[in-house]
Amino acid sequence: MSVTIAFTSLSPADHEAVARLLHRSLVDWYESRLRQGARFGESHEPFLLFPQVYEALDAGECVTARDEATGEMLGVCFSHERETHVAVGIVATAPEAAGRGIARGMMQAVLEKARRLGKPARLVSSLLNLDSFSLYTRLGFVPGVIFQDMLITVPDTGMAVPAPQGVEQVREARAEEAGRVADFEMTLQGIRREKDIAFFLRNEVGSWRVLVKEGAEGELSGFLALSTHPSFTMIGPGVCADEESAAALLWSALDGLRGRTLVFLVPCAAAGLVRMAYGRGARNVELHVAQSTAPVAGARGIVFPTFMPESA
C-alpha cells in the first residue's frame, strides 16, 4: 500500500516526536555504518532541546514529513531565514522510511523558500554520510571549507597547558553587542545573523555564553559562542580574524567547560589551530564540510560551526 507524505510545519505538541525521531535516526545510522550508535546515548530526552531552541528562534520554520493517513512523523528538517541566507540544520529521516525521497522532499521545501526570498541556502554536512552529501550536491549545494570534528575532555582543574597569547583580551560579550558581533562576521564571512547572536546573549532557552576578543584599539578580532547545556555542550558558532585570536577564544571557552567532554569543529586548513587542539588532548571523530547554493567569494577568517542552531 502506498503512503502519501505530507510536508508540514512543527507545533509544540511535536517536540517529543521530533526528539525521538532525531535520536532513532542518529543511533541507527551511526550504529549500522560505524558501530558508533552508543555515542548518542540511550535516551531521546537530550534531543528535546533541538525543537525547543529552533521554535524559540523561528516558530513554524521547521519542515516535517508525515504519513498523511496516520500523522506519524517520518522526517524533520530544521531551517531558518537570516539576513543574508537561509540556514539548514539537521535533516533526519525515520530509519524505516529510508529510500522514500523524504529527505529530498523536505530539502526541496526549504530551497523553494530560499528561492522565494531570493537568498542562498547554507549548511554543514557530515563527510561520513555520502548519501546526504550526494543529495545536497545534486540539489545544487557547492562544497567549501572542510572541518575536523574534535573531541576533548577538559580536566576538572581547567586547561593543563599554558594559555596562548591574547587570552587576556578575551571577555564576555555584552547584551547590547549583538549588532556589533553580527557586523564583524559580515565583514569577514559575508553573512549576517544578528538574531542568532541576540538569542545567545539573552540566554533564555538553552544555556549559552558568547566570548569576544578585542585588539589593542578595542576592535573585534573574534567571537565565539558556546552551549553549556548538559544536553548539548558544544563550542560554536564563532568567527575569528586570525589563528591567534581563534586560539585565545578556544582556550578560554574550553577552560570555562571544566570537567566536560565536548566536540568542536576546526577548519582543516587552520594548521596551527589543529596542532594546538591535538596538543591539548583533542582527537578527531568526524569530518564535516560547509556547503552553499551560492558560496561567498572572498570569505576569510577562521570559522567554528555548530549544529544547534546550525551555522555555515
Buried (B, 14 or more C-beta within 10 A) or exposed (E): EEEEBEBBEBEEEBBBBBBBBBBBBBBBBBBEEEEBBEBBBEEBEBBBBBBBBBBBBBEEBBBBBBBEEEEBBBBBBBBBBBEBBBBBBBBBBBEEBBEBBBBBBBBBBBBEBBEEEEBBBBBBBBBBBEEBBEBBEEBEBEBBBBBBBBBBEBEEEBBEEEBBEBBEBBEEBEEEBBEBBBEBBBBBBBBBBBBBBBBBBEEEBBBBBBBBBBEEEEEBBBBBBBBBBEBBBBBBBBBBBBBBBBBBBBBBBBBBBEEBEBBBBBBBEBEEBBEBBBEBBBEBEBBBBBBBBBBBEEBEBBBBBBBBBBBB
